Amino acid sequence: MNVLEAIEGRISTRAYLDKPVADETVRRILDVARWSPSGVNTQPWKVAVVKGEALARLSQALLARQAEGARPAPDYQYYPGEWVAPYKERRFQCGMDLYKALGIGREDREKRLEAALNNYRFFGAPVSLFFFMDKSLGQGSWLDMGMFIQSVMLAAREFGLGSCPQASTADYPDLVREATGMSDDQLLLCGLALGYPDPEHPVNRYRTRRENVGNFTVWVE
Ligand SMILES: Cc1cc2nc3c(=O)[nH]c(=O)nc-3n(C[C@H](O)[C@H](O)[C@H](O)COP(=O)(O)O)c2cc1C
C-alpha cells in the first residue's frame, strides 16, 4: 500500500470481525513503528498488547467501574474544559455524524450511552494496545507519542487491519496499569483497538469531514 493511500484511507474502525490477529503481525507493526522519530531519539513509547482473557477482564473492569458511577480520572486532560469555535462545532458535527451512521436519533440517550460504553468493549476488537510514557519526560515527548501511534495505525493498514485510537479506555488508568503490570511512573496516553474491520457494519462506512488545506495553511514568501 502506498503511503498516501494509507493516510487518506485510514478511519477509526468501530466494528470488528470475530477474527484473531496473529501475535507476529502485531509484533511486525510495532517493529515498523519503532522507526518513528523522537526528539534526540528518546523513543519514549511503552506499549502493552492486551488480548484474549486479559482483554475480556479489563473490559469487565472498565464497565464495572463506570457502572459504579465513578468519574473518569485520566492521567491528563485531553479535551478543554470549555469548548470554543471552531472546535466546538467540529466536535458536535463529529458526534452527529457518528450517531447518524449508527442510526441513533438525537434524543435517544439510552442508545447513545450504549454506543459510548462500546468503547469499553474495544468495539469488539480482539486486541487493544495501550500507550504509556514515563512521567518524568517533557511535553515534547507527547509529539513523539502521537507520531508513533500514527505509525502503528498506518502500518496496521498494510496487514488489512483497522484501528481506533481510544482516549476513553484511558478513563481509569489504574485499571489499565493493574491489568498490564505497568508501574505508577508510567503515564497512560490512550488505547488503540486493533482488528479486522467488519466491512458490513454501517459505522465503518461513514467518513468524518476535514477542512480544506486553504483553511489551515498560510503561505509566506
Ligand atoms: C488520541 C485519540 C483518542 C480518541 N479517542 C476516541 C475514543 O475514545 N472513542 C472513539 O470512538 N473515538 C476516539 N477517537 C477517534 C476520533 O473521534 C477520530 O479520529 C476523529 O473523529 C476523526 O475520524 P477518523 O479517525 O475516522 O478519521 C480518538 C482519536 C484520537 C486521535
The ligand as a Tripos MOL2 file, in Angstrom:
@<TRIPOS>MOLECULE
LIG
   31    33     1     0     0
SMALL
NO_CHARGES

@<TRIPOS>ATOM
      1 C1         -5.9270   10.2830   20.7620 C.3       1 LIG1
      2 C2         -7.2970    9.9720   20.2140 C.ar      1 LIG1
      3 C3         -8.2770    9.4980   21.0690 C.ar      1 LIG1
      4 C4         -9.5300    9.1250   20.5740 C.ar      1 LIG1
      5 N1        -10.4460    8.5700   21.4090 N.ar      1 LIG1
      6 C5        -11.5980    8.0540   20.9170 C.ar      1 LIG1
      7 C6        -12.4830    7.3250   21.7540 C.ar      1 LIG1
      8 O1        -12.2700    7.1750   22.9570 O.2       1 LIG1
      9 N2        -13.5840    6.7840   21.1940 N.ar      1 LIG1
     10 C7        -13.8650    6.9160   19.8570 C.ar      1 LIG1
     11 O2        -14.8940    6.3830   19.4100 O.2       1 LIG1
     12 N3        -13.0350    7.6100   19.0230 N.ar      1 LIG1
     13 C8        -11.9120    8.1690   19.5280 C.ar      1 LIG1
     14 N4        -11.0290    8.8300   18.6890 N.ar      1 LIG1
     15 C9        -11.3050    8.8730   17.2350 C.3       1 LIG1
     16 C10       -11.7030   10.2480   16.7420 C.3       1 LIG1
     17 O3        -13.0490   10.5070   17.0590 O.3       1 LIG1
     18 C11       -11.4800   10.2650   15.2210 C.3       1 LIG1
     19 O4        -10.0950   10.1440   14.9670 O.3       1 LIG1
     20 C12       -11.9770   11.5410   14.5470 C.3       1 LIG1
     21 O5        -13.3700   11.6760   14.6960 O.3       1 LIG1
     22 C13       -11.6210   11.5390   13.0560 C.3       1 LIG1
     23 O6        -12.1790   10.4130   12.4350 O.3       1 LIG1
     24 P1        -11.2900    9.3210   11.6780 P.3       1 LIG1
     25 O7        -10.2860    8.7900   12.6680 O.co2     1 LIG1
     26 O8        -12.2840    8.2570   11.2600 O.co2     1 LIG1
     27 O9        -10.6190    9.9890   10.5280 O.co2     1 LIG1
     28 C14        -9.8100    9.2830   19.1800 C.ar      1 LIG1
     29 C15        -8.8220    9.8120   18.3400 C.ar      1 LIG1
     30 C16        -7.5950   10.1530   18.8440 C.ar      1 LIG1
     31 C17        -6.5470   10.6920   17.9060 C.3       1 LIG1
@<TRIPOS>BOND
     1     1     2 1
     2     2     3 ar
     3     2    30 ar
     4     3     4 ar
     5     4     5 ar
     6     4    28 ar
     7     5     6 ar
     8     6     7 ar
     9     6    13 1
    10     7     8 2
    11     7     9 ar
    12     9    10 ar
    13    10    11 2
    14    10    12 ar
    15    12    13 ar
    16    13    14 ar
    17    14    15 1
    18    14    28 ar
    19    15    16 1
    20    16    17 1
    21    16    18 1
    22    18    19 1
    23    18    20 1
    24    20    21 1
    25    20    22 1
    26    22    23 1
    27    23    24 1
    28    24    25 2
    29    24    26 1
    30    24    27 1
    31    28    29 ar
    32    29    30 ar
    33    30    31 1
@<TRIPOS>SUBSTRUCTURE
     1 LIG1         1 GROUP 0 **** ****
